[in-house]
Amino acid sequence: MNILTFRSNEELNEAGAGIITGLVQTNPRAVLGLATGGTPVGIYEEIVKTYRKGMVSFKSVTTFNLDEYVGIPEDHPESYHAYMKHHLFGHVDLSPERTHIPNGNAADLEQECAKYNQHLEDAKQIDLQLLGLGHNGHIGFNEPDHALVSGTHIVKLKDETREANARFFDSIDEVPTHALTMGVGTILKAKMILLVVRGADKAEIVHKALTGPITTECPASLLQTHPHVVVLLDTASGRLLNA
Ligand code: GLP
């Protein structure tokens, strides 16, 4: 595990964007696993800047998003479909038929998960999976539990996750109760994982996930078993690591 700590958000964003655009420059047909949430916003901004300078093209890239809420329309500003359009898809030359996000409004959600798994299998392997980290150690929407699911599945969101995400909605009642998420098996199959974390409020979970026991009660701790993980931290979130 290669852990890099940055003094500023700008440096962290540039480093994260540089890793992703560097991969696409060397492998224009790369398969990227993408994340949402507050953490990657600045990285997407830097990627768009690099694209606008004409330094990278995404026209042959395939993407798979980690997750989507169940039951909010795709054009709801807090859906992950809307998020991706707003922060990345609307600004670069990704081909819409090569971008994938689970459909949280499918009539048959089980079937939607099976379809998503099939698309992932057809793509063979994700070259780089971008990940944020939930305060409870979740990755994607794989919540802490006594057992985890390998493939894409429906999850009931924990109260703490709904509370953490309530900041994006008008009230907690509007935060969906369920989501579709890629499973940890799919995440761990990626060739490389880029975990990005910021903020003092994540320092404890960073410490636990990266140095604590490997347990499904902290899904991010499973990343310790992966052979190629790069972790980008700001000084606040990394503060307990060498303490
Ligand atoms: C969200 C997402 C995750 C994300 C995490 C942290 O609910 N499903 O993919 O990494 O929680 O979010 P944030 O970056 O906003 O702290």
py3Dmol code that shows the C-alpha trace and the ligand (Angstrom):
import py3Dmol

protein = """\
ATOM      1  CA  MET A   1       0.000   0.000   0.000  1.00  0.00           C
ATOM      2  CA  ASN A   2       1.430   3.329  -1.067  1.00  0.00           C
ATOM      3  CA  ILE A   3       0.170   6.086   1.241  1.00  0.00           C
ATOM      4  CA  LEU A   4       0.735   9.681   0.145  1.00  0.00           C
ATOM      5  CA  THR A   5      -0.167  12.626   2.354  1.00  0.00           C
ATOM      6  CA  PHE A   6      -0.713  16.129   0.978  1.00  0.00           C
ATOM      7  CA  ARG A   7      -0.619  19.468   2.719  1.00  0.00           C
ATOM      8  CA  SER A   8      -3.325  21.023   0.581  1.00  0.00           C
ATOM      9  CA  ASN A   9      -6.491  19.979  -1.185  1.00  0.00           C
ATOM     10  CA  GLU A  10      -5.114  21.408  -4.432  1.00  0.00           C
ATOM     11  CA  GLU A  11      -2.048  19.165  -4.313  1.00  0.00           C
ATOM     12  CA  LEU A  12      -4.178  16.150  -3.478  1.00  0.00           C
ATOM     13  CA  ASN A  13      -6.559  16.917  -6.353  1.00  0.00           C
ATOM     14  CA  GLU A  14      -3.690  17.319  -8.812  1.00  0.00           C
ATOM     15  CA  ALA A  15      -2.109  14.071  -7.680  1.00  0.00           C
ATOM     16  CA  GLY A  16      -5.387  12.143  -7.950  1.00  0.00           C
ATOM     17  CA  ALA A  17      -6.255  13.593 -11.338  1.00  0.00           C
ATOM     18  CA  GLY A  18      -2.691  12.983 -12.533  1.00  0.00           C
ATOM     19  CA  ILE A  19      -2.884   9.279 -11.680  1.00  0.00           C
ATOM     20  CA  ILE A  20      -6.196   8.882 -13.527  1.00  0.00           C
ATOM     21  CA  THR A  21      -5.312  10.940 -16.598  1.00  0.00           C
ATOM     22  CA  GLY A  22      -1.854   9.341 -16.698  1.00  0.00           C
ATOM     23  CA  LEU A  23      -3.475   5.918 -16.875  1.00  0.00           C
ATOM     24  CA  VAL A  24      -5.801   7.027 -19.688  1.00  0.00           C
ATOM     25  CA  GLN A  25      -2.902   8.604 -21.597  1.00  0.00           C
ATOM     26  CA  THR A  26      -1.000   5.315 -21.520  1.00  0.00           C
ATOM     27  CA  ASN A  27      -4.090   3.119 -21.933  1.00  0.00           C
ATOM     28  CA  PRO A  28      -6.773   4.986 -23.912  1.00  0.00           C
ATOM     29  CA  ARG A  29      -9.128   1.993 -23.597  1.00  0.00           C
ATOM     30  CA  ALA A  30      -8.871   1.917 -19.803  1.00  0.00           C
ATOM     31  CA  VAL A  31     -11.798   0.765 -17.656  1.00  0.00           C
ATOM     32  CA  LEU A  32     -12.306   3.171 -14.763  1.00  0.00           C
ATOM     33  CA  GLY A  33     -14.338   2.556 -11.615  1.00  0.00           C
ATOM     34  CA  LEU A  34     -15.732   5.890 -10.440  1.00  0.00           C
ATOM     35  CA  ALA A  35     -16.887   7.192  -7.069  1.00  0.00           C
ATOM     36  CA  THR A  36     -19.196   9.973  -5.910  1.00  0.00           C
ATOM     37  CA  GLY A  37     -19.517  11.902  -2.648  1.00  0.00           C
ATOM     38  CA  GLY A  38     -17.780  15.118  -1.640  1.00  0.00           C
ATOM     39  CA  THR A  39     -14.251  13.684  -1.725  1.00  0.00           C
ATOM     40  CA  PRO A  40     -13.619  13.231  -5.481  1.00  0.00           C
ATOM     41  CA  VAL A  41     -15.187  16.530  -6.639  1.00  0.00           C
ATOM     42  CA  GLY A  42     -11.853  18.396  -6.785  1.00  0.00           C
ATOM     43  CA  ILE A  43     -10.204  15.489  -8.593  1.00  0.00           C
ATOM     44  CA  TYR A  44     -12.900  15.531 -11.280  1.00  0.00           C
ATOM     45  CA  GLU A  45     -12.379  19.296 -11.624  1.00  0.00           C
ATOM     46  CA  GLU A  46      -8.671  18.754 -12.293  1.00  0.00           C
ATOM     47  CA  ILE A  47      -9.417  15.966 -14.794  1.00  0.00           C
ATOM     48  CA  VAL A  48     -11.730  18.318 -16.695  1.00  0.00           C
ATOM     49  CA  LYS A  49      -8.996  20.998 -16.721  1.00  0.00           C
ATOM     50  CA  THR A  50      -6.502  18.501 -18.160  1.00  0.00           C
ATOM     51  CA  TYR A  51      -9.059  17.450 -20.777  1.00  0.00           C
ATOM     52  CA  ARG A  52      -9.722  21.084 -21.733  1.00  0.00           C
ATOM     53  CA  LYS A  53      -6.012  21.624 -22.285  1.00  0.00           C
ATOM     54  CA  GLY A  54      -6.220  18.819 -24.864  1.00  0.00           C
ATOM     55  CA  MET A  55      -3.889  16.586 -22.865  1.00  0.00           C
ATOM     56  CA  VAL A  56      -6.191  13.556 -22.543  1.00  0.00           C
ATOM     57  CA  SER A  57      -9.151  11.984 -24.330  1.00  0.00           C
ATOM     58  CA  PHE A  58     -11.753   9.678 -22.806  1.00  0.00           C
ATOM     59  CA  LYS A  59     -13.404   8.665 -26.047  1.00  0.00           C
ATOM     60  CA  SER A  60     -12.409   5.003 -25.765  1.00  0.00           C
ATOM     61  CA  VAL A  61     -12.608   4.781 -21.958  1.00  0.00           C
ATOM     62  CA  THR A  62     -15.269   2.678 -20.212  1.00  0.00           C
ATOM     63  CA  THR A  63     -16.552   3.665 -16.772  1.00  0.00           C
ATOM     64  CA  PHE A  64     -18.484   1.916 -14.019  1.00  0.00           C
ATOM     65  CA  ASN A  65     -19.822   3.843 -11.061  1.00  0.00           C
ATOM     66  CA  LEU A  66     -19.804   2.240  -7.663  1.00  0.00           C
ATOM     67  CA  ASP A  67     -23.343   2.949  -6.618  1.00  0.00           C
ATOM     68  CA  GLU A  68     -26.661   4.745  -6.934  1.00  0.00           C
ATOM     69  CA  TYR A  69     -29.526   5.526  -4.603  1.00  0.00           C
ATOM     70  CA  VAL A  70     -32.757   3.579  -4.971  1.00  0.00           C
ATOM     71  CA  GLY A  71     -35.907   5.509  -5.766  1.00  0.00           C
ATOM     72  CA  ILE A  72     -34.804   9.034  -6.613  1.00  0.00           C
ATOM     73  CA  PRO A  73     -35.187  10.136 -10.240  1.00  0.00           C
ATOM     74  CA  GLU A  74     -32.027  10.255 -12.371  1.00  0.00           C
ATOM     75  CA  ASP A  75     -32.490  14.007 -12.826  1.00  0.00           C
ATOM     76  CA  HIS A  76     -32.768  14.618  -9.057  1.00  0.00           C
ATOM     77  CA  PRO A  77     -29.742  16.833  -8.267  1.00  0.00           C
ATOM     78  CA  GLU A  78     -28.489  14.361  -5.640  1.00  0.00           C
ATOM     79  CA  SER A  79     -28.755  11.235  -7.777  1.00  0.00           C
ATOM     80  CA  TYR A  80     -25.349   9.876  -8.692  1.00  0.00           C
ATOM     81  CA  HIS A  81     -26.411  10.034 -12.356  1.00  0.00           C
ATOM     82  CA  ALA A  82     -26.827  13.808 -11.953  1.00  0.00           C
ATOM     83  CA  TYR A  83     -23.597  14.063  -9.938  1.00  0.00           C
ATOM     84  CA  MET A  84     -21.538  12.357 -12.651  1.00  0.00           C
ATOM     85  CA  LYS A  85     -23.064  14.474 -15.407  1.00  0.00           C
ATOM     86  CA  HIS A  86     -22.417  17.636 -13.410  1.00  0.00           C
ATOM     87  CA  HIS A  87     -18.845  16.873 -12.342  1.00  0.00           C
ATOM     88  CA  LEU A  88     -17.428  14.802 -15.215  1.00  0.00           C
ATOM     89  CA  PHE A  89     -19.602  13.276 -17.936  1.00  0.00           C
ATOM     90  CA  GLY A  90     -20.974  16.636 -19.106  1.00  0.00           C
ATOM     91  CA  HIS A  91     -17.483  18.060 -19.622  1.00  0.00           C
ATOM     92  CA  VAL A  92     -15.345  15.362 -21.277  1.00  0.00           C
ATOM     93  CA  ASP A  93     -15.617  13.211 -24.410  1.00  0.00           C
ATOM     94  CA  LEU A  94     -16.700   9.994 -22.669  1.00  0.00           C
ATOM     95  CA  SER A  95     -19.056   8.035 -24.875  1.00  0.00           C
ATOM     96  CA  PRO A  96     -22.451   7.663 -23.106  1.00  0.00           C
ATOM     97  CA  GLU A  97     -22.745   4.005 -24.111  1.00  0.00           C
ATOM     98  CA  ARG A  98     -19.486   3.244 -22.312  1.00  0.00           C
ATOM     99  CA  THR A  99     -20.508   4.882 -19.016  1.00  0.00           C
ATOM    100  CA  HIS A 100     -22.357   2.684 -16.521  1.00  0.00           C
ATOM    101  CA  ILE A 101     -24.221   3.582 -13.340  1.00  0.00           C
ATOM    102  CA  PRO A 102     -26.655   1.171 -11.663  1.00  0.00           C
ATOM    103  CA  ASN A 103     -30.293   2.134 -12.266  1.00  0.00           C
ATOM    104  CA  GLY A 104     -31.869   2.711  -8.861  1.00  0.00           C
ATOM    105  CA  ASN A 105     -35.286   3.104 -10.491  1.00  0.00           C
ATOM    106  CA  ALA A 106     -35.374  -0.236 -12.286  1.00  0.00           C
ATOM    107  CA  ALA A 107     -38.698  -2.057 -11.890  1.00  0.00           C
ATOM    108  CA  ASP A 108     -36.774  -5.182 -10.903  1.00  0.00           C
ATOM    109  CA  LEU A 109     -33.765  -4.207  -8.800  1.00  0.00           C
ATOM    110  CA  GLU A 110     -32.422  -7.766  -8.513  1.00  0.00           C
ATOM    111  CA  GLN A 111     -32.410  -8.038 -12.271  1.00  0.00           C
ATOM    112  CA  GLU A 112     -30.706  -4.640 -12.529  1.00  0.00           C
ATOM    113  CA  CYS A 113     -27.912  -5.884 -10.222  1.00  0.00           C
ATOM    114  CA  ALA A 114     -27.503  -9.029 -12.352  1.00  0.00           C
ATOM    115  CA  LYS A 115     -27.335  -6.862 -15.493  1.00  0.00           C
ATOM    116  CA  TYR A 116     -24.714  -4.602 -13.913  1.00  0.00           C
ATOM    117  CA  ASN A 117     -22.636  -7.620 -12.908  1.00  0.00           C
ATOM    118  CA  GLN A 118     -22.859  -8.904 -16.478  1.00  0.00           C
ATOM    119  CA  HIS A 119     -21.611  -5.567 -17.881  1.00  0.00           C
ATOM    120  CA  LEU A 120     -18.732  -5.690 -15.384  1.00  0.00           C
ATOM    121  CA  GLU A 121     -17.892  -9.221 -16.426  1.00  0.00           C
ATOM    122  CA  ASP A 122     -17.987  -8.277 -20.106  1.00  0.00           C
ATOM    123  CA  ALA A 123     -15.503  -5.486 -19.371  1.00  0.00           C
ATOM    124  CA  LYS A 124     -13.193  -8.149 -17.801  1.00  0.00           C
ATOM    125  CA  GLN A 125     -11.391  -5.996 -15.238  1.00  0.00           C
ATOM    126  CA  ILE A 126     -11.493  -2.485 -13.863  1.00  0.00           C
ATOM    127  CA  ASP A 127      -8.039  -0.972 -14.391  1.00  0.00           C
ATOM    128  CA  LEU A 128      -8.400   1.674 -11.698  1.00  0.00           C
ATOM    129  CA  GLN A 129     -11.079   1.898  -9.028  1.00  0.00           C
ATOM    130  CA  LEU A 130     -11.462   5.308  -7.394  1.00  0.00           C
ATOM    131  CA  LEU A 131     -12.823   5.083  -3.839  1.00  0.00           C
ATOM    132  CA  GLY A 132     -13.890   7.428  -1.079  1.00  0.00           C
ATOM    133  CA  LEU A 133     -14.337   6.294   2.502  1.00  0.00           C
ATOM    134  CA  GLY A 134     -17.438   6.444   4.674  1.00  0.00           C
ATOM    135  CA  HIS A 135     -17.077   7.438   8.340  1.00  0.00           C
ATOM    136  CA  ASN A 136     -18.056   3.891   9.292  1.00  0.00           C
ATOM    137  CA  GLY A 137     -15.554   2.323   6.886  1.00  0.00           C
ATOM    138  CA  HIS A 138     -17.939   1.768   4.007  1.00  0.00           C
ATOM    139  CA  ILE A 139     -16.637   1.658   0.444  1.00  0.00           C
ATOM    140  CA  GLY A 140     -19.179   2.285  -2.302  1.00  0.00           C
ATOM    141  CA  PHE A 141     -22.255   1.572  -0.219  1.00  0.00           C
ATOM    142  CA  ASN A 142     -20.865  -1.654   1.268  1.00  0.00           C
ATOM    143  CA  GLU A 143     -21.860  -1.031   4.854  1.00  0.00           C
ATOM    144  CA  PRO A 144     -20.188  -2.713   7.870  1.00  0.00           C
ATOM    145  CA  ASP A 145     -21.781  -6.107   8.513  1.00  0.00           C
ATOM    146  CA  HIS A 146     -20.974  -9.616   9.776  1.00  0.00           C
ATOM    147  CA  ALA A 147     -20.740 -10.673   6.113  1.00  0.00           C
ATOM    148  CA  LEU A 148     -20.314  -8.801   2.835  1.00  0.00           C
ATOM    149  CA  VAL A 149     -21.590  -9.437  -0.685  1.00  0.00           C
ATOM    150  CA  SER A 150     -19.220  -9.941  -3.608  1.00  0.00           C
ATOM    151  CA  GLY A 151     -21.210  -8.588  -6.555  1.00  0.00           C
ATOM    152  CA  THR A 152     -23.632  -5.726  -7.183  1.00  0.00           C
ATOM    153  CA  HIS A 153     -26.534  -5.824  -4.742  1.00  0.00           C
ATOM    154  CA  ILE A 154     -29.236  -3.851  -2.944  1.00  0.00           C
ATOM    155  CA  VAL A 155     -28.280  -2.399   0.434  1.00  0.00           C
ATOM    156  CA  LYS A 156     -30.212  -0.849   3.255  1.00  0.00           C
ATOM    157  CA  LEU A 157     -28.260   2.254   4.231  1.00  0.00           C
ATOM    158  CA  LYS A 158     -27.170   2.583   7.850  1.00  0.00           C
ATOM    159  CA  ASP A 159     -28.597   5.493   9.832  1.00  0.00           C
ATOM    160  CA  GLU A 160     -25.106   7.015  10.145  1.00  0.00           C
ATOM    161  CA  THR A 161     -24.674   6.944   6.358  1.00  0.00           C
ATOM    162  CA  ARG A 162     -28.042   8.605   5.790  1.00  0.00           C
ATOM    163  CA  GLU A 163     -27.120  11.208   8.435  1.00  0.00           C
ATOM    164  CA  ALA A 164     -23.727  11.851   6.796  1.00  0.00           C
ATOM    165  CA  ASN A 165     -25.369  12.303   3.401  1.00  0.00           C
ATOM    166  CA  ALA A 166     -28.257  14.432   4.704  1.00  0.00           C
ATOM    167  CA  ARG A 167     -26.029  17.489   4.106  1.00  0.00           C
ATOM    168  CA  PHE A 168     -26.687  17.091   0.396  1.00  0.00           C
ATOM    169  CA  PHE A 169     -30.495  16.970   0.819  1.00  0.00           C
ATOM    170  CA  ASP A 170     -33.065  19.376   2.295  1.00  0.00           C
ATOM    171  CA  SER A 171     -33.706  17.032   5.208  1.00  0.00           C
ATOM    172  CA  ILE A 172     -32.777  13.542   6.386  1.00  0.00           C
ATOM    173  CA  ASP A 173     -36.261  12.299   5.442  1.00  0.00           C
ATOM    174  CA  GLU A 174     -35.365  12.883   1.809  1.00  0.00           C
ATOM    175  CA  VAL A 175     -32.228  10.710   1.936  1.00  0.00           C
ATOM    176  CA  PRO A 176     -33.054   7.386   0.296  1.00  0.00           C
ATOM    177  CA  THR A 177     -33.138   4.360   2.573  1.00  0.00           C
ATOM    178  CA  HIS A 178     -31.655   1.950   0.035  1.00  0.00           C
ATOM    179  CA  ALA A 179     -29.011   1.925  -2.676  1.00  0.00           C
ATOM    180  CA  LEU A 180     -27.478  -0.359  -5.286  1.00  0.00           C
ATOM    181  CA  THR A 181     -23.766  -0.883  -4.902  1.00  0.00           C
ATOM    182  CA  MET A 182     -20.959  -2.791  -6.518  1.00  0.00           C
ATOM    183  CA  GLY A 183     -19.817  -5.474  -4.092  1.00  0.00           C
ATOM    184  CA  VAL A 184     -16.439  -5.789  -2.416  1.00  0.00           C
ATOM    185  CA  GLY A 185     -15.527  -8.731  -4.658  1.00  0.00           C
ATOM    186  CA  THR A 186     -15.771  -6.525  -7.728  1.00  0.00           C
ATOM    187  CA  ILE A 187     -13.891  -3.695  -6.028  1.00  0.00           C
ATOM    188  CA  LEU A 188     -11.059  -5.993  -4.958  1.00  0.00           C
ATOM    189  CA  LYS A 189     -10.796  -7.431  -8.481  1.00  0.00           C
ATOM    190  CA  ALA A 190      -9.671  -4.035  -9.830  1.00  0.00           C
ATOM    191  CA  LYS A 191      -6.072  -3.931 -11.028  1.00  0.00           C
ATOM    192  CA  MET A 192      -5.382  -0.822  -8.959  1.00  0.00           C
ATOM    193  CA  ILE A 193      -7.338   0.968  -6.253  1.00  0.00           C
ATOM    194  CA  LEU A 194      -7.064   4.694  -5.612  1.00  0.00           C
ATOM    195  CA  LEU A 195      -8.487   5.487  -2.175  1.00  0.00           C
ATOM    196  CA  VAL A 196      -8.928   9.180  -1.437  1.00  0.00           C
ATOM    197  CA  VAL A 197      -9.777  10.600   1.993  1.00  0.00           C
ATOM    198  CA  ARG A 198      -9.900  14.115   3.402  1.00  0.00           C
ATOM    199  CA  GLY A 199     -10.752  15.763   6.706  1.00  0.00           C
ATOM    200  CA  ALA A 200     -10.041  15.398  10.420  1.00  0.00           C
ATOM    201  CA  ASP A 201     -13.386  13.644  10.915  1.00  0.00           C
ATOM    202  CA  LYS A 202     -12.032  10.685   8.896  1.00  0.00           C
ATOM    203  CA  ALA A 203      -8.702  10.345  10.767  1.00  0.00           C
ATOM    204  CA  GLU A 204      -9.932   7.553  13.036  1.00  0.00           C
ATOM    205  CA  ILE A 205     -11.509   5.498  10.301  1.00  0.00           C
ATOM    206  CA  VAL A 206      -8.417   5.927   8.091  1.00  0.00           C
ATOM    207  CA  HIS A 207      -6.273   4.581  10.916  1.00  0.00           C
ATOM    208  CA  LYS A 208      -8.649   1.683  11.544  1.00  0.00           C
ATOM    209  CA  ALA A 209      -9.083   0.798   7.866  1.00  0.00           C
ATOM    210  CA  LEU A 210      -5.400   0.900   6.963  1.00  0.00           C
ATOM    211  CA  THR A 211      -3.792  -0.471  10.123  1.00  0.00           C
ATOM    212  CA  GLY A 212      -6.536  -2.261  12.063  1.00  0.00           C
ATOM    213  CA  PRO A 213      -7.726  -5.857  11.764  1.00  0.00           C
ATOM    214  CA  ILE A 214      -9.171  -6.973   8.435  1.00  0.00           C
ATOM    215  CA  THR A 215     -12.857  -7.345   9.154  1.00  0.00           C
ATOM    216  CA  THR A 216     -16.169  -7.031   7.338  1.00  0.00           C
ATOM    217  CA  GLU A 217     -17.189  -4.701  10.184  1.00  0.00           C
ATOM    218  CA  CYS A 218     -14.854  -2.205   8.482  1.00  0.00           C
ATOM    219  CA  PRO A 219     -15.230  -2.934   4.748  1.00  0.00           C
ATOM    220  CA  ALA A 220     -12.324  -0.642   3.797  1.00  0.00           C
ATOM    221  CA  SER A 221      -9.971  -2.811   5.887  1.00  0.00           C
ATOM    222  CA  LEU A 222     -10.280  -5.451   3.138  1.00  0.00           C
ATOM    223  CA  LEU A 223      -8.196  -3.136   0.962  1.00  0.00           C
ATOM    224  CA  GLN A 224      -5.199  -4.270   3.033  1.00  0.00           C
ATOM    225  CA  THR A 225      -5.411  -7.562   1.123  1.00  0.00           C
ATOM    226  CA  HIS A 226      -5.138  -5.903  -2.299  1.00  0.00           C
ATOM    227  CA  PRO A 227      -1.721  -5.897  -4.010  1.00  0.00           C
ATOM    228  CA  HIS A 228      -1.934  -2.425  -5.568  1.00  0.00           C
ATOM    229  CA  VAL A 229      -3.581   0.275  -3.475  1.00  0.00           C
ATOM    230  CA  VAL A 230      -2.586   3.939  -3.601  1.00  0.00           C
ATOM    231  CA  VAL A 231      -4.006   6.082  -0.795  1.00  0.00           C
ATOM    232  CA  LEU A 232      -4.187   9.870  -1.076  1.00  0.00           C
ATOM    233  CA  LEU A 233      -4.769  11.675   2.213  1.00  0.00           C
ATOM    234  CA  ASP A 234      -4.716  15.230   3.399  1.00  0.00           C
ATOM    235  CA  THR A 235      -2.698  15.850   6.570  1.00  0.00           C
ATOM    236  CA  ALA A 236      -5.890  15.993   8.686  1.00  0.00           C
ATOM    237  CA  SER A 237      -7.200  12.559   7.679  1.00  0.00           C
ATOM    238  CA  GLY A 238      -3.721  10.999   7.908  1.00  0.00           C
ATOM    239  CA  ARG A 239      -2.882  12.483  11.280  1.00  0.00           C
ATOM    240  CA  LEU A 240      -3.189   9.245  13.320  1.00  0.00           C
ATOM    241  CA  LEU A 241      -1.186   7.044  10.968  1.00  0.00           C
ATOM    242  CA  ASN A 242       2.286   7.695  12.281  1.00  0.00           C
ATOM    243  CA  ALA A 243       1.181   8.953  15.670  1.00  0.00           C
TER     244      ALA A 243
END
"""
ligand_1 = """\
16
GLP
C -21.000 7.988 0.109
C -20.714 7.117 -1.134
C -19.331 6.587 -1.087
C -18.421 7.682 -0.596
C -18.662 7.903 0.864
C -17.940 9.096 1.441
O -22.208 7.741 0.699
N -21.627 6.082 -1.428
O -18.968 6.102 -2.365
O -17.086 7.348 -0.782
O -20.027 7.901 1.150
O -18.548 10.274 1.038
P -17.871 11.702 1.168
O -16.778 11.736 0.160
O -18.972 12.673 0.810
O -17.402 11.838 2.568
"""
view = py3Dmol.view(width=600, height=400)
view.addModel(protein, "pdb")
view.setStyle({"model": 0}, {"cartoon": {"style": "trace"}})
view.addModel(ligand_1, "xyz")
view.setStyle({"model": 1}, {"stick": {}})
view.zoomTo()
view.show()
